[in-house]
Amino acid sequence: MIGLVQRVSEARVTVDGQVTGEIAQGLLLLVCAEPDDTEALAIKLVDKLLKLRIFSDEAGKMNRSVVDVGGGLLIVSQFTLAADVSGGNRPSFTGAAGPELGRRLYERVLAIASERHPLVQAGVFGADMKVALVNDGPVTIPLRMN
C-alpha cells in the first residue's frame, strides 16, 4: 500500500463542483492499493498516519502527531501513486490494485481511520476529483506499507 502524506493548513476535495471532504489543519493522505495488499496493511497505514510526528512542538521541532494537535484527516484514493514510467513517457498503472480491491481497501482505510480519529473526511473512489490544499511547511512524506 502506497501513501503520500501532506501536512496541510487546509485541504478540500470537490467532485462535480460539490465539496465531498474538507479539513483545516491536519493531514491529507493520498492512498493507493497494490494487487497484493491486505487489510493488515490498511491497518498499518492508518496506525502510522496517526502516530507520525510531523507537527511542531513549542520548540519548533516536529514532535507532535495529528492526534496531538487535534487536526483532521482528508483521505483521497489515488491510483496514480503506482505509476511506472520506466518504460517510456506514458505511465503504466499495472502496479495499482484493480478497482474492486482498490475500493475495498480504500473504504477499509476510511473505516479504520474513522474508528480511531474523530475528524475524517474523504474523496470519492474512482471519481474525477479536484484536490485543493495549502501544504504547511511544505511537509510531504511518502509511505510504503509492505
N, C-alpha and C positions, 0 to 999 in steps of 0.2 A: 504494500500500500504506500502510495506516494502522497505526501502532503507538502504544501508550501504555506508557511505561516507568516503573516504580516502583522506587526504591531500597528494599530491604527488609532487615530483620534476620532475618526468617524468612518463608516462604510455603509453602503446600501446596495441592494440588488433590485433591479427592475426587470419585469417581463411584460412585454407589450404595453409599456408605459405605466404599469402598476408596480408599486413597491411591494416586493414579497418578503424582504428582510432588511432590517436596518439596526445599527448599533451606534453608540457613541464610542467612548474609549473601550478598547478591547483588542480582540484578535480576529483577523479574517483568516480562515482556513480554506484553501483550495485543496480538494482531495480527489484522488484518482485511484480506483481499484485496479489491480492487475489480475490476470487469469488464475493464479494460484493463491490468491488472498483468501483469508478466512475471517470469521467473526472474532477470533482471538486477536488478529492484527488490528481490527477495528477498535477493540477494547484498548489495546496497547497504544494506538494512536491518540485516542481521547485521553488516556491517562497521562501520556507525555505532554499533550497540549495543555492540560490543566495544571501541570506541575512545572512547566517551562518558565524559568525565572528570567524574564526579559523586560520587566518594568523596573524603573529606577526606584531606589530607596532614598532616604533622606540625604545620603552621601553622594547620590548621583550614580551609584553602581547598579547594574542590572541584577537585582536580588529579590524581586517580587514577581509572583505569578499573577495571572488574570484573576484567580480566586482571591488573592491578597488585596488586589486593587478594586475588586467588585466590578470588573469590566465584563463586557458582553462577548459573545461568540457569534460570528457570522460564518456559516459553513456552506460552501458552494462546491458542487461537483464540477470537475474539470478534467475530462479525459485527455486533453492535450498535454497534461503533465507527463504522459507516457510517450510523447513524440520521440521518434528516432529519425535523425537527419543524417545518419552516417552514410546512407546510400545515395545521397544527392540533395537537392534543394527543396524537394517536396517532402514534407514529413510523412512518416508512416505511423499509424496508430495501432498497429497489431499488438503492441505491448500492453494496451489497455484491456481490461476485462470487457466481455460482451455486455450488451445493455441489461440483460436480466440480472446477472451477477453484480454488475456495477450499481444498478438501482438498489438491489437488496443490501449491499454493503454500505452504500451511501445512507440509506434510510436507517441502517443499524448504527452508524456513526452518529446520526442525528438523535436517535433514541437514547443511546448511551450518554451522549453529551447532555441531553435534556434531563436525564435521571440524576446527573451529577453536578449540574450547574444551573442556577436559576434563570439566566438570560441567554437563550439560544435562539437565533434567527437563522433562516435558510434561504437558499436559492431554490430553483425548481429543476429537478433532474431532467436532463435532455432538452431543456428549453434554450432558446436563444436569449441569453441574459446579458444585461448591461451591469457591470460592476463598477461602482464609483467608490473611491477611498482616498483618505489622506493618510499616507504611510508616515508613522511617527518615528522619526529618527534620522533616516529611514532604518527600520529593522525588518529584514526579510530572512527567514531561515527555512531551508529545505529539510524535510523529514522523510526518511525512508524506513518503513517498518518491515522487517522480514524475520 
